[in-house]
């Protein structure tokens, strides 16, 4: 079997899953405080809501782009976007500097997603928003608030009317939202009722994101689902962090991740028990003669006993990777990975003969250099090709502009976990400038 195809179907999807998994965790932090105050703006049965302080974001963006960063590339890109013609004729009358709310709500076995915003001129919205309407999209006005709804499936006029009557016009609490009751954040996210599915690790969540001059701060709380409490484990073996590398450690292993990992590992001849925790230090990929291999040190702690012989003496595993083994080593195209038995249920795999590890009191932890996620050593023309693709170029430029990233989840009480995070940019760079540059590049995909 071709080694490139094998790695594409096994190692690289696993790395991608871990990355997406960690990103998905960012919106799973909760507190029930102030949820009723949202009722004035969002449907009462929402399972996801995001409050966006458009005025604060606009102020920070304009100040940075025009008076501090003065990035010609960004300013040109912004000008081009603002100059694009719109399919909508006329003004929608939206107050672009007021708070906006994005939400999701289950309704009649459908998912209704919506946006709520304040209106400067209600008549303009009523007149010109008709061009947005389709069999899946409908609009509504309530007082000085405008709504744009999108259904996951075709929705009848009767259903639209019933949704508006029961979810928008009827409110349990008419109190207007009070900014002092919410975290001082530019973006405030909440989820509840296992919005990501019945196997979601955290049943409800709250997170606040605040942008500063060269820092993005994240903080929040989460409440675990009773059904999935067993997926949150202690991290007994964590590799010591290296600020020059991308460091990851997690004792949160959702059942969906376990099943996916088992599927991929079975394809290369491995039969492994469930994972209790995982930790790795990653410094990017390296282009070998005919394949890219990760420069990584990894510790895996399993729920049951496992032997390094599963890797070292498994002929199917070695043949799938076109590898050879000797003692505690697996060699692929001249690159050596050392495999050690730490104890009966824990092993290490990596490019270093000896790894240093410790115990962590966190349930989830990421820190170090995000730029390593897109580092390809000896990539040559292949890397040049990738850098012309927005989905690769945009995050690489954003991460390379960053100096340090920290994100952790730690248990505070029996049913409450605390999240703290911070993304710091390098000296001479600006948060909103880098985020705007990222947005302008990534929109080319759509």
N, C-alpha and C positions, 0 to 999 in steps of 0.2 A: 504493500500500500504506500502511496506517496505521502511522505512525511508532512508536506505542506498542508495537504487536505486534512490529515489527522489533527494537526495542531489547530487548524482553523475551526474544526468541529469540536475540539475539546478544551485546550488551554485558553485560547483567546475568548471563546464565549463565557468561560468561567470568570475570567478577569473582568469582562464587560458586565456580567451579572453582579459581581461584587460591587463594582462602581455604581451601577444603577440602583442596586439595593441600598447602598449608603446614601445616595441622593434621595431615594424615596423616603428614608427615615427622617429627612429634614422637615417633613410636614406632618409628623405624628407626635405632637406634643400638646398637652391639654390642661385646661382648668375650666371649671364651669362658671367662673366669675364673669359677670357682665354679658352672658349669652342672651338673656332676655332683652337687653337693651338693643340688640340687633334686630328685634322684631319689627321695628319701624321701617326697616329698609329691605329685609330679606324674608323669603317664605318661612313660615313658622316651623316647617318640618325639614329644614335644610340639613344635609349631612356634611357639607363643606361650604365654607365661606372665607373669602379673602377681602379685607378692608385695605384700600390703597389710599394713602395720603398724597393725592396728586399735587397739591400745592407745595408740600415740603419737597417732594421729588423734583418738581419743575424748578423750584428755587435753587436747589442744590445743583441741578444739571446745568442751568443757564449760567450760574455764577462760575462754575468750574470750566465749562466749555468756552465761554466768551472771555473771561477775565483771568483765568489761572492756567489751565492746560493749553489753550490756544492750539489744539491739534488740528492742523489744516485738513488732514484726511477725514477726521470726524466731522468737522464743520462742512466740508464739501458733501459728505454723505448725507448729513442732515438736510442740507439745502436741496439735494436731489430728491429725498423722500418727501419733503414738504412741497416740492414743485410738481409731484406726480398728480395727474388728473384723477378725480374720483368718479366712481360709477354713480354716485348719489348726486342728484341735482338739488341745489339749495342747501340751506343751513339746517342742521338737526337741532339747533338751539341748546346744545349740551354745555353745561358749565364745566369746562375742562380743568379748572383749578379747584374743584370741590372733591370731597371724598367719593370714591367709587367702590362698589361692592360686586364681587364676582362670586357666584354660588352655584350649588348643585343640589337638587332635591328629587327623591324618588316619587313617582306619580303614576298610578295605574300601570305598573310593571314597565314603565318607561323611566328614563332619566332626563329631567329638564335642567338644562344649564342656563344661567342668566346673568345679566349685568344690570346693575341699578346705578343711576347717576342723577344728580340734580340738574334741573333745566333752567336756563336763563330765559327762554321763551318757549312756553308750552305749545303755542300755536305752530311754531316752526317744526317741532318734533312731530306733532300730529299730522301735519301736511306732508312732510318729506320722508318720514320713516316708512311709508307704505312701500317704497321701492325695496325695502329689506325683507318684506314678508314673502314666505313661500309655504310649502306644505309642511315644513319642519320648523319654520321660524315665525314668531309672532311678537307683537309689541303691545305695550300697555302704558297708560299714564295714570298716576295716582297722586293728586295734589301737584306739587312741583317736582315730582320724581318721574323719571322715564325708565322703562324697563325694555330690555331686549332678551327674548327667550329663544332657546334652540332645543328641540326635542331629539332624542336619540333615534326615534322612529317617526313616521308620518303621524300627525296628530290632527284629529277632527276639530271642527269649529266648536262642537259641543264640549269636547274635552278641554279646549283652550279656555272657554268661558267658565267651565267648572273649576279649572286650575286657578284662574284669577280670582274667582269668588271665594274659594276655600283657602288659598295659600297667600294671597296678597291683600284682598279687601277685608278679610276677617283676621284680626290680630288679638292675641292674648294680652298683649301689653302695648299700649299706644305711646308710651314714653319715648321721646326722641333720644337718639344716641348721645351720650355724654362723653366727649373725648377724654375726660379725666378718669373715666372708669376703665379705659383700655390702656395697654402698654404704650409708652411713647415710642412708637415704631412707625417707619415709613410704610411697611407692609405687615399686616397682621393676619395670620391664618388660623383657622379652626376646623377641626373635623370631629365627627361623632358617629356613633352607630356603625362602626366598622366599615367606613365608606370604601376602603380598599378591598373589601371582601371578608367572608366569614373567618378566614385564617389569618387576618391581620394581627400582627403582634400587639399593637396598641389600639384599643377600641375607640379612643377619643384623644384629641390633641390640640395643642395651642402653641403658636410660635410667633415671635416678634422679630422682624428684621429691620435694623437701623443702619443707614449709610452715613458714614462720616467722611472727612476729607480724604483719607487714604486707608480706610478700614470699613469692613462690613461686619457688624456685630449681630449675633444670633443668640436668642435665649428663649426658653420655654419649658413646658412641663408635659408629661405624658402619663396616661393611665393605661396599664396593660389590660388586655382582654383576658378574662378568666379562663377561656378555652385554650389560650396559647401561652399561659404562664410558664409552662415547662420548656418553652423555647428560649427563655432568658436564663443564661448560665453565668457562672463566675469564670473569669479568665485566669486560670492558674499558671499558665505559661505564656508570657508576652515578651516578644523580642524587644530589647532596649532600643528606644527611638534614636534615630540619627537625623538631625535637622536637614541634612543634605539629601535625604531620601524621602520617599512617600511611605509613611508608616501607618499600618492598619491593624486593629485588633478588635475582635468582637466575640462576645458570648451570646449574642442575639442571632440565632440561626432559625429563621422561619421554616416551617415544614415545606413550603413551596421551594425554598432554596435547597433543602436537604434532598427533595425528590429530584430536582433538576441536576444537582451534582451527582447523584447516584446514577442517573440516566447517562450522563456524559462519561463518567468513570467506567461504567459497565461496558461502554463501547470500546474501551481500550483494555479490557480484560481484568479490571480491578473489582473486587467485591469488598466493600468497606462498610463498617457500621456507621451509625449517625455521628455527626460531628458535635462536640460539646463547645469548642471555641477554636478560633483561628487567629493567627497573627503573622503578618509578613512585613518585611522591609523591601521596597521595590525601587530599582533605579533605572527602569526602562528595558526596552528590547535591544537585542544585538543581532545584526545581520550576519549570519554565518554563510557558508558557501551556497546553500540553496534554501535556507529557512531562517526565520527570525526566532530567537529563543530569549526568554525573559531572564534578566539579571535580578534574581530574587532570593531571599532567604525566608523560609516559611516554617512555621510550627503549627501542627494540627493536633489538637487533643480530641480523642474520640470518646464516645459514651461507653464503649466496650474495648476489650483488648484487641490490638492489631499488631502485626509483625512487619518489620521492614522487608522481610522476604516476599511480601505481597508485591513489592516493587522490584526487588533485586533478582528474584528467581522466577518471576512470572513471565514465561516465554511469550505469551500473547501480548502482554503489555510492552515488552521490549521490542517485539517485532513490529507492532503498530507504530512505535516511535522510531523505528529503525535505529535502535540503540543497543549498546553492549553494557555489560555490568561486570564489576569485579569488587569483591569484598563489600565496602560500603559506598560504592560509586556507581553512577549511571552516566555513560558517556554518549552524547549525541553530537555528531559532526565535530568531534574534538573538544566540545564543551562539557566539562565535568560538573555533575550535581552530586553533592554528598548527602547521603541518607543515614541518619542516626536514630537509634532507639533511645528516647529520653526516659521513658518508663513503659510499662506494659500497654498503656493506652495512648501514648503520646510520642510523636516522631517529628523530626526536623528534616527538611529537604532544602538544599540551597547551594549557592556557589562558594560558600565559605566552609572550611573544614570544621570550624568551631563557631558556635553561635552563643551569644550572651543573652540570657533571658531573666525575667523577673515576674512577679505577680502583680496584677492590676486590680484596683478596687472599682474600676469602671466596667460598665456592661458593654460599652461601645466607645471606640477611640480612634480618631484619625488625626495625624499631624504631620508636619514636615513640608517638603517641596512638591507642590502639585505639578510642577513642570515635568517631573519624571514620568507622569502618566502618558506623555506624548513624546518621550525621548526614544530615539532609535539610533543606536550606535552603528557606525559604518553603513548607514542607510543609503548614502549617495543619491543617485537619480530617483530612487524610489521615494525617498523623503521629499525631494523637490516636487515630485508628482503629487504626493499627499498634501503638501502645503498649498496647492492650488485648489483644493477641495474645501469649501466652507465648513463642512461638518468636522473636519480635522483642524483646519487653520484657525477658526474662531476660538475654540477652547484652548488651543495651544498658546495663542497670543495672550489670552486672558491669564492663563496659569503662569506663563513665563513672566508676566508683569507683576505677579504676586510674590511676596517675600516669605510669607509664612501662613499656614492654615492650621487651625486647631478646632476640633469638634469632639465633644465627649458627652456620654450619657451615663449618669450615675444614680443609683437608687437612693432616694431620700427617706421615703417611708414605705410601708408595705405595699401600697397601691399608688405610689407616685414616684416618677423618675424625673430628674432634672437634666435639661440640655443646655450646654454652653458652647458657643462657637465664635470664632473670629477669623476673618480673612484679611490679612494685611498686605498692602501693596508696597512695592519698592519705592525708595526715596525718589522724588521727582515725578511720580505717577499719581493720578487722581482717580478715585473710586468711580465716580459717575462717567468720567471720560472713558475708562476702560470698559465699563458695562455698556455704554452707548456704542463703542467700537464693536463689542461682541454682538450686540443686537443687530447692528447694521450688516455685519458679515453673515450671521446665521440666518437672517431673513432671506438671503439669496437662495436658500434651499427650497423655500415655499413658493 
